[in-house]
């Protein structure tokens, strides 16, 4: 006797961006690593698709800095939410002796600022020296979702605050690029 087949319906999560992605309309930045009105942050992408990114010209130092980037966008397909799932930073890193570079990134949407996520990364030097152009990557499963896009296609203001911290004997960093991998879902 054959047993009947059953199909379990699970909610579908979209990994691809909506048919029309929101266009970035404004980027505002502030912090010791990217002072406002300095022109030190430029968008690498025109929209919030599967990725978004920026370039830095002043995010460098020997102890700590921070760079807060606030991205406004509109014109996306209505009925979608977006979240940052992975962040990569690229730049020159020099660590000597017993030193460490820690990275902290806080992510939130202005409409729900109390729902903040933190992504962390770390690079440790145990030998004589690390002196390379490196990529520092952080991922999260604790996604912080935007509001649902309405007729304007505006998911809200995305806030990403990056803070590199050098600890130990000697270290320096000069970050050039940031890339945010985004995840989308219907709402």
C-alpha positions as CSV (number, residue, x, y, z in Angstrom):
1,X,0.0,0.0,0.0
2,X,1.4,3.4,-1.0
3,X,1.5,6.1,1.6
4,X,0.1,9.5,0.6
5,X,2.5,12.3,-0.2
6,X,2.3,15.4,1.9
7,X,3.7,18.8,1.0
8,X,4.6,21.2,3.7
9,X,4.1,24.9,2.8
10,X,6.8,27.1,4.3
11,X,6.9,30.9,4.2
12,X,9.1,32.0,1.3
13,X,12.0,34.3,2.0
14,X,13.3,36.2,-0.9
15,X,17.0,36.4,-1.2
16,X,17.0,38.5,-4.4
17,X,16.2,42.2,-4.4
18,X,12.8,43.5,-5.5
19,X,12.1,44.1,-9.2
20,X,12.9,47.8,-8.7
21,X,15.5,48.6,-6.0
22,X,15.4,51.9,-4.1
23,X,17.7,54.5,-5.5
24,X,20.1,56.2,-3.0
25,X,19.0,59.8,-2.7
26,X,21.2,61.1,0.0
27,X,24.2,60.0,2.1
28,X,25.1,61.8,5.3
29,X,28.1,60.9,7.4
30,X,29.9,61.9,10.6
31,X,32.5,60.9,13.1
32,X,36.2,61.2,13.6
33,X,37.0,58.9,10.7
34,X,34.7,60.7,8.3
35,X,33.9,64.3,9.5
36,X,30.7,65.7,8.0
37,X,31.3,68.3,5.2
38,X,34.7,66.7,4.5
39,X,33.7,64.8,1.4
40,X,35.5,61.7,2.8
41,X,32.7,59.2,2.1
42,X,31.4,58.5,-1.4
43,X,28.8,56.0,-2.5
44,X,30.1,53.1,-4.7
45,X,26.5,52.1,-5.6
46,X,23.5,54.0,-6.9
47,X,20.9,51.8,-5.2
48,X,20.1,49.5,-2.4
49,X,20.1,46.2,-4.4
50,X,21.8,43.0,-3.3
51,X,24.8,45.1,-2.2
52,X,25.6,48.7,-1.3
53,X,29.0,50.2,-0.7
54,X,31.0,53.3,0.1
55,X,34.6,54.5,-0.3
56,X,36.5,56.2,2.5
57,X,39.4,58.7,2.2
58,X,40.1,59.6,5.8
59,X,39.2,56.5,7.9
60,X,42.7,55.8,9.2
61,X,44.5,55.9,12.5
62,X,46.5,54.1,15.2
63,X,44.0,53.7,18.0
64,X,40.3,54.2,17.2
65,X,37.9,56.1,15.0
66,X,34.3,55.9,14.0
67,X,32.4,56.6,10.8
68,X,28.6,56.8,10.9
69,X,26.9,56.6,7.4
70,X,23.2,57.4,7.0
71,X,21.6,56.3,3.7
72,X,18.3,57.6,2.5
73,X,16.6,56.0,-0.6
74,X,13.4,55.9,-2.5
75,X,11.7,54.5,-5.6
76,X,11.8,50.8,-4.9
77,X,9.0,48.4,-5.4
78,X,6.3,48.6,-2.7
79,X,5.9,45.8,-0.2
80,X,9.5,44.9,0.6
81,X,11.9,45.0,3.6
82,X,15.6,45.0,3.6
83,X,18.3,44.1,6.2
84,X,22.1,44.1,6.2
85,X,23.4,40.5,6.6
86,X,27.2,40.9,5.9
87,X,29.7,43.7,6.0
88,X,33.2,43.8,4.5
89,X,35.8,46.5,5.0
90,X,38.9,46.7,2.9
91,X,42.1,48.6,3.6
92,X,45.7,48.6,4.7
93,X,46.4,47.1,8.1
94,X,49.7,47.0,10.0
95,X,50.0,45.2,13.3
96,X,53.2,44.4,15.1
97,X,54.0,42.3,18.2
98,X,51.1,41.4,20.3
99,X,48.5,43.6,18.7
100,X,44.9,43.3,17.6
101,X,42.5,45.1,15.4
102,X,38.8,44.8,16.5
103,X,35.9,46.0,14.4
104,X,32.5,47.0,15.6
105,X,29.6,47.9,13.3
106,X,26.2,49.0,14.6
107,X,23.3,48.8,12.2
108,X,19.8,50.2,12.7
109,X,17.0,51.9,10.8
110,X,16.0,55.4,12.1
111,X,12.4,54.5,12.4
112,X,13.3,51.7,14.9
113,X,16.6,52.9,16.4
114,X,16.2,50.9,19.6
115,X,16.5,47.7,17.5
116,X,20.2,47.9,16.9
117,X,22.4,45.1,15.8
118,X,26.2,44.8,16.3
119,X,28.6,42.9,14.1
120,X,32.1,42.3,15.3
121,X,35.4,41.1,13.8
122,X,38.9,40.7,15.0
123,X,42.4,40.3,13.6
124,X,45.3,39.3,15.9
125,X,49.0,39.5,15.3
126,X,51.0,37.0,17.3
127,X,54.1,37.1,15.2
128,X,56.4,39.8,14.2
129,X,54.1,41.7,11.8
130,X,51.0,41.8,9.6
131,X,51.3,44.4,6.9
132,X,48.8,43.8,4.2
133,X,45.8,45.1,2.3
134,X,43.1,43.1,4.0
135,X,39.3,42.4,4.0
136,X,37.6,42.2,7.4
137,X,34.3,40.4,7.2
138,X,31.4,40.2,9.7
139,X,28.1,38.4,9.3
140,X,24.9,38.2,11.3
141,X,21.8,36.0,11.6
142,X,20.1,38.6,13.7
143,X,18.8,40.7,10.9
144,X,17.5,44.2,11.6
145,X,14.7,44.7,9.0
146,X,13.6,48.1,7.5
147,X,10.1,49.2,7.5
148,X,7.9,47.9,4.7
149,X,8.3,50.0,1.6
150,X,5.2,51.9,0.7
151,X,4.2,53.7,-2.5
152,X,7.3,55.9,-2.3
153,X,9.5,52.8,-2.2
154,X,11.4,54.2,0.8
155,X,12.7,51.6,3.2
156,X,13.7,54.2,5.8
157,X,17.1,55.6,6.8
158,X,19.8,53.0,7.1
159,X,22.4,53.8,9.7
160,X,25.8,52.0,9.7
161,X,28.3,53.1,12.3
162,X,31.8,51.5,11.9
163,X,34.5,51.6,14.6
164,X,37.9,50.0,14.2
165,X,39.9,49.7,17.4
166,X,43.7,48.9,17.7
167,X,44.8,47.3,21.0
168,X,48.3,46.1,22.0
169,X,51.8,47.1,21.1
170,X,51.4,48.7,17.7
171,X,48.8,48.9,15.0
172,X,47.4,51.1,12.2
173,X,44.6,51.0,9.7
174,X,43.6,52.8,6.6
175,X,40.2,51.6,5.4
176,X,39.3,52.3,1.8
177,X,36.0,50.6,1.1
178,X,32.9,49.1,2.8
179,X,30.4,46.7,1.2
180,X,27.1,45.7,2.8
181,X,25.4,42.6,1.5
182,X,21.6,43.0,1.8
183,X,18.8,40.5,2.2
184,X,15.3,41.3,1.0
185,X,11.9,39.8,1.9
186,X,8.3,40.5,1.0
187,X,6.1,42.1,3.7
